[in-house]
Amino acid sequence: MTKPSLPELLHAAVTAVGGTERPGQVTMAEAVAEAIDDGSHLLVQAGTGTGKSLGYLVPALAHGERVVVATATLALQRQLVERDLPRTVEALHPLLRRRPEFAMLKGRSNYLCLHRLHEGMPQDEEDGLFDQFEAAAPTSKLGQDLLRLRDWSDETETGDRDDLTPGVSDRAWAQVSVSSRECLGASKCAYGAECFAEMARERAKLAEVVVTNHALLAIDAIEGAPVLPQHEVLIVDEAHELVSRVTGVATGELTPGQVNRAVRRAAKLVNEKAADQLQTAAEGFERLMELALPGRLEEIPEDLGYALMALRDAARTVISAIGATRDKSVQDEDAVRKQALASVETVHDVAERVLNGSEWDVVWYERHDRFGASLRVAPMSVSGLLREKLFADRAVVLTSATLKLGGDFNGVGASLGLGPEGVEGEDLPEWKGVDVGSPFDYRRQGILYVAKHLSRPARDGERADMLDELTELIQAAGGRTLGLFSSMRAAQLAAEELRSRIPEFPILLQGEETLGELIKNFAADPKTCLFGTLSLWQGVDVPGPSCQLVVMDKIPFPRPDDPLMSARQKAVEDAGGNGFMAVAATHAALLMAQGAGRLVRASGDRGVVAVLDQRLATARYGGYLKASLPDFWYTTDRNQVRKSLAAIDAAAKATEAQQAEAK
């Protein structure tokens, strides 16, 4: 039997999922197949509606080697494992004459820990463990969540938190899960043979396709000890998120609360002298954190340096003491010891990293109204790490709807540790970028409107003219507005003001309900508007008439006092580059491209993306930002935009009336 062609396989898969084959999807599948065959690297921009998951799954399954697919969001992981992969595997089975296995793999804390569930949770104040089910009142939300978790543990086959519906609070889950550092290990745990996390790892070892997340991919790259099975092909979906997710994993944090928790956990396991040393160091650190001022610490102040040295040395003493002593009077001593070690080792490692003062790290102090003071340390850049760890010894495909910024892939490529496209070097992985376009006709379906007449935005200043403009746009659109704001404060001010100005259009505000509920309510009522900040720029998928106006209050540059972004910008400038364009403009372009992508989600969608920031039309960098957005029809004519919005609103109302009559 002749080997099936890629077009045959793709046609079978698309038919199985009830989709429509599109030219961009075919182009993408061919490019992915070529990269896998050559062992080369590929960046693919595939617009909304392309069907990019099948564009990479079909050539990956056809090749027959193990593939890891890493995504940023739970929604896409679920879509792949519950919908796309099962149907694709069944559709390709007769043609491939094999049925590839697939599995999901997440970090250990995502799985229910049977040891903690049955033996209890190590507590901070006293010896031993406590029964969290007895400690929580059965009538409390925590108590109800814990009882439901206990019942669910007898039913679940995966122990995966995301398979529990409805979910439970973070507080409840923390009492029945462990981090990798806290885990006893399968060989030492009484429940090792039944461990959900270990079973997930075993399934992954046997699978041809392993679906995971960016964070676990980062841990696999950073920590040296492999957590993912060996694989020949890596596919990174939602790749525009990868750098921020890897940075998050590589960031260390010290807070007074975290240090005090480590003190409590270790106190009963070590001699009094070691415990007192750590307690004294923790108190000194806490005092200094109350006095410190937020901002980047290019040099560690002398008093903070002494406090961190005391903390590091005391933590090292405690770690040695925990390893040298045994106390059989402590119930389930191994679990208590493991949790204490995990806490103290984290304190030691972060304190030592800050004290080492690497030129490749950025250290800063911040204070949060809710969470208090913290000392943080993050890598200046993760590009070198990604170049070394991600692109070695395997083919890598990175895909997203937004990888081509300012007209090319080089900005995103540089953040991933790649040189300019087409430039080869001894240490630079060879790669190519492919833009397969979108099935949507953006120039016919959407308008990009820049409110050029508005005053230039000032940092954190109230913008009366912007609120006037926003009010008029919402009225013209008949509601149907997604408001994307550069800060939560701006979103709150706008929601408060417009609720009084135009009460006929309900304004939903991020934070007042769960994100899922907000999006559900927004989609259900076309007159409703939804205002919010960062997660809304990327996390809203509402096709149809409920979202016909997407408003950005201003270009989302990083705050000038953002320690990490400003440090990265300065580093580029010190090396002779344009720090503003490489860091701030690239950050803004990526967010704006994601935000503008909320408008057209289906072939019948129509609407306007309104940017209420004159700089997009007047500043030198405006062309770069516009080139990063979908190719909408562009205007600065406010009257034309109002007429267009009113016409789109009227057409939507007519359709809604016809549908209501048909019912």
Secondary structure in CASP SS format (residue, H / E / C, confidence):
PFRMAT SS
TARGET T0000
AUTHOR 0000-0000-0000
METHOD secondary structure of the structure
MODEL  1
M C 1.00
T C 1.00
K C 1.00
P C 1.00
S C 1.00
L H 1.00
P H 1.00
E H 1.00
L H 1.00
L H 1.00
H H 1.00
A H 1.00
A H 1.00
V H 1.00
T H 1.00
A H 1.00
V C 1.00
G C 1.00
G C 1.00
T C 1.00
E C 1.00
R C 1.00
P H 1.00
G H 1.00
Q H 1.00
V H 1.00
T H 1.00
M H 1.00
A H 1.00
E H 1.00
A H 1.00
V H 1.00
A H 1.00
E H 1.00
A H 1.00
I H 1.00
D H 1.00
D H 1.00
G C 1.00
S C 1.00
H E 1.00
L E 1.00
L E 1.00
V E 1.00
Q E 1.00
A C 1.00
G C 1.00
T C 1.00
G C 1.00
T C 1.00
G C 1.00
K H 1.00
S H 1.00
L H 1.00
G H 1.00
Y H 1.00
L H 1.00
V H 1.00
P H 1.00
A H 1.00
L H 1.00
A H 1.00
H H 1.00
G C 1.00
E C 1.00
R C 1.00
V E 1.00
V E 1.00
V E 1.00
A E 1.00
T E 1.00
A C 1.00
T C 1.00
L H 1.00
A H 1.00
L H 1.00
Q H 1.00
R H 1.00
Q H 1.00
L H 1.00
V H 1.00
E H 1.00
R H 1.00
D H 1.00
L H 1.00
P H 1.00
R H 1.00
T H 1.00
V H 1.00
E H 1.00
A H 1.00
L H 1.00
H H 1.00
P H 1.00
L H 1.00
L H 1.00
R C 1.00
R C 1.00
R C 1.00
P C 1.00
E C 1.00
F E 1.00
A E 1.00
M E 1.00
L C 1.00
K C 1.00
G C 1.00
R H 1.00
S H 1.00
N H 1.00
Y E 1.00
L C 1.00
C C 1.00
L H 1.00
H H 1.00
R H 1.00
L H 1.00
H H 1.00
E H 1.00
G C 1.00
M E 1.00
P E 1.00
Q C 1.00
D C 1.00
E C 1.00
E C 1.00
D C 1.00
G C 1.00
L E 1.00
F E 1.00
D C 1.00
Q H 1.00
F H 1.00
E H 1.00
A H 1.00
A C 1.00
A C 1.00
P C 1.00
T C 1.00
S C 1.00
K H 1.00
L H 1.00
G H 1.00
Q H 1.00
D H 1.00
L H 1.00
L H 1.00
R H 1.00
L H 1.00
R H 1.00
D H 1.00
W H 1.00
S H 1.00
D C 1.00
E C 1.00
T C 1.00
E C 1.00
T C 1.00
G C 1.00
D E 1.00
R H 1.00
D H 1.00
D H 1.00
L C 1.00
T C 1.00
P C 1.00
G C 1.00
V C 1.00
S C 1.00
D H 1.00
R H 1.00
A H 1.00
W H 1.00
A H 1.00
Q C 1.00
V C 1.00
S C 1.00
V C 1.00
S C 1.00
S C 1.00
R C 1.00
E C 1.00
C C 1.00
L C 1.00
G C 1.00
A C 1.00
S C 1.00
K C 1.00
C C 1.00
A C 1.00
Y C 1.00
G H 1.00
A H 1.00
E H 1.00
C C 1.00
F H 1.00
A H 1.00
E H 1.00
M H 1.00
A H 1.00
R H 1.00
E H 1.00
R H 1.00
A H 1.00
K H 1.00
L H 1.00
A C 1.00
E C 1.00
V E 1.00
V E 1.00
V E 1.00
T E 1.00
N E 1.00
H H 1.00
A H 1.00
L H 1.00
L H 1.00
A H 1.00
I H 1.00
D H 1.00
A H 1.00
I H 1.00
E C 1.00
G C 1.00
A C 1.00
P C 1.00
V C 1.00
L C 1.00
P C 1.00
Q C 1.00
H C 1.00
E C 1.00
V E 1.00
L E 1.00
I E 1.00
V E 1.00
D C 1.00
E C 1.00
A H 1.00
H H 1.00
E H 1.00
L H 1.00
V H 1.00
S H 1.00
R H 1.00
V H 1.00
T H 1.00
G H 1.00
V H 1.00
A C 1.00
T C 1.00
G E 1.00
E E 1.00
L E 1.00
T C 1.00
P H 1.00
G H 1.00
Q H 1.00
V H 1.00
N H 1.00
R H 1.00
A H 1.00
V H 1.00
R H 1.00
R H 1.00
A H 1.00
A H 1.00
K C 1.00
L C 1.00
V C 1.00
N C 1.00
E H 1.00
K H 1.00
A H 1.00
A H 1.00
D H 1.00
Q H 1.00
L H 1.00
Q H 1.00
T H 1.00
A H 1.00
A H 1.00
E H 1.00
G H 1.00
F H 1.00
E H 1.00
R H 1.00
L H 1.00
M H 1.00
E H 1.00
L H 1.00
A C 1.00
L C 1.00
P C 1.00
G E 1.00
R E 1.00
L C 1.00
E C 1.00
E C 1.00
I C 1.00
P C 1.00
E H 1.00
D H 1.00
L H 1.00
G H 1.00
Y H 1.00
A H 1.00
L H 1.00
M H 1.00
A H 1.00
L H 1.00
R H 1.00
D H 1.00
A H 1.00
A H 1.00
R H 1.00
T H 1.00
V H 1.00
I H 1.00
S H 1.00
A H 1.00
I H 1.00
G H 1.00
A H 1.00
T C 1.00
R C 1.00
D C 1.00
K C 1.00
S C 1.00
V C 1.00
Q C 1.00
D C 1.00
E H 1.00
D H 1.00
A H 1.00
V H 1.00
R H 1.00
K H 1.00
Q H 1.00
A H 1.00
L H 1.00
A H 1.00
S H 1.00
V H 1.00
E H 1.00
T H 1.00
V H 1.00
H H 1.00
D H 1.00
V H 1.00
A H 1.00
E H 1.00
R H 1.00
V H 1.00
L H 1.00
N H 1.00
G C 1.00
S C 1.00
E C 1.00
W C 1.00
D E 1.00
V E 1.00
V E 1.00
W E 1.00
Y E 1.00
E E 1.00
R E 1.00
H E 1.00
D C 1.00
R C 1.00
F C 1.00
G E 1.00
A E 1.00
S E 1.00
L E 1.00
R E 1.00
V E 1.00
A E 1.00
P E 1.00
M C 1.00
S C 1.00
V C 1.00
S H 1.00
G H 1.00
L H 1.00
L H 1.00
R H 1.00
E H 1.00
K H 1.00
L C 1.00
F C 1.00
A C 1.00
D C 1.00
R C 1.00
A E 1.00
V E 1.00
V E 1.00
L E 1.00
T E 1.00
S E 1.00
A C 1.00
T C 1.00
L C 1.00
K C 1.00
L E 1.00
G C 1.00
G C 1.00
D E 1.00
F C 1.00
N H 1.00
G H 1.00
V H 1.00
G H 1.00
A H 1.00
S H 1.00
L C 1.00
G C 1.00
L C 1.00
G C 1.00
P C 1.00
E C 1.00
G C 1.00
V C 1.00
E C 1.00
G E 1.00
E C 1.00
D C 1.00
L E 1.00
P C 1.00
E C 1.00
W E 1.00
K E 1.00
G E 1.00
V E 1.00
D E 1.00
V C 1.00
G C 1.00
S C 1.00
P C 1.00
F C 1.00
D C 1.00
Y H 1.00
R H 1.00
R H 1.00
Q H 1.00
G E 1.00
I E 1.00
L E 1.00
Y E 1.00
V E 1.00
A C 1.00
K C 1.00
H C 1.00
L C 1.00
S C 1.00
R C 1.00
P C 1.00
A C 1.00
R C 1.00
D C 1.00
G C 1.00
E C 1.00
R C 1.00
A H 1.00
D H 1.00
M H 1.00
L H 1.00
D H 1.00
E H 1.00
L H 1.00
T H 1.00
E H 1.00
L H 1.00
I H 1.00
Q H 1.00
A H 1.00
A H 1.00
G C 1.00
G C 1.00
R C 1.00
T E 1.00
L E 1.00
G E 1.00
L E 1.00
F C 1.00
S C 1.00
S C 1.00
M H 1.00
R H 1.00
A H 1.00
A H 1.00
Q H 1.00
L H 1.00
A H 1.00
A H 1.00
E H 1.00
E H 1.00
L H 1.00
R H 1.00
S H 1.00
R H 1.00
I C 1.00
P C 1.00
E C 1.00
F C 1.00
P C 1.00
I E 1.00
L E 1.00
L E 1.00
Q C 1.00
G C 1.00
E C 1.00
E C 1.00
T C 1.00
L H 1.00
G H 1.00
E H 1.00
L H 1.00
I H 1.00
K H 1.00
N H 1.00
F H 1.00
A H 1.00
A H 1.00
D C 1.00
P C 1.00
K C 1.00
T C 1.00
C E 1.00
L E 1.00
F E 1.00
G E 1.00
T C 1.00
L H 1.00
S H 1.00
L H 1.00
W H 1.00
Q H 1.00
G H 1.00
V C 1.00
D C 1.00
V C 1.00
P C 1.00
G C 1.00
P C 1.00
S C 1.00
C C 1.00
Q C 1.00
L E 1.00
V E 1.00
V E 1.00
M E 1.00
D C 1.00
K C 1.00
I C 1.00
P C 1.00
F C 1.00
P C 1.00
R C 1.00
P C 1.00
D C 1.00
D C 1.00
P H 1.00
L H 1.00
M H 1.00
S H 1.00
A H 1.00
R H 1.00
Q H 1.00
K H 1.00
A H 1.00
V H 1.00
E H 1.00
D H 1.00
A C 1.00
G C 1.00
G C 1.00
N C 1.00
G H 1.00
F H 1.00
M H 1.00
A H 1.00
V H 1.00
A H 1.00
A H 1.00
T H 1.00
H H 1.00
A H 1.00
A H 1.00
L H 1.00
L H 1.00
M H 1.00
A H 1.00
Q H 1.00
G H 1.00
A H 1.00
G C 1.00
R C 1.00
L C 1.00
V C 1.00
R C 1.00
A C 1.00
S C 1.00
G C 1.00
D C 1.00
R C 1.00
G E 1.00
V E 1.00
V E 1.00
A E 1.00
V E 1.00
L C 1.00
D C 1.00
Q C 1.00
R H 1.00
L H 1.00
A H 1.00
T H 1.00
A C 1.00
R C 1.00
Y C 1.00
G H 1.00
G H 1.00
Y H 1.00
L H 1.00
K H 1.00
A H 1.00
S C 1.00
L C 1.00
P C 1.00
D C 1.00
F C 1.00
W E 1.00
Y E 1.00
T E 1.00
T C 1.00
D C 1.00
R H 1.00
N H 1.00
Q H 1.00
V H 1.00
R H 1.00
K H 1.00
S H 1.00
L H 1.00
A H 1.00
A H 1.00
I H 1.00
D H 1.00
A H 1.00
A H 1.00
A H 1.00
K H 1.00
A H 1.00
T H 1.00
E H 1.00
A H 1.00
Q H 1.00
Q H 1.00
A H 1.00
E H 1.00
A H 1.00
K C 1.00
END
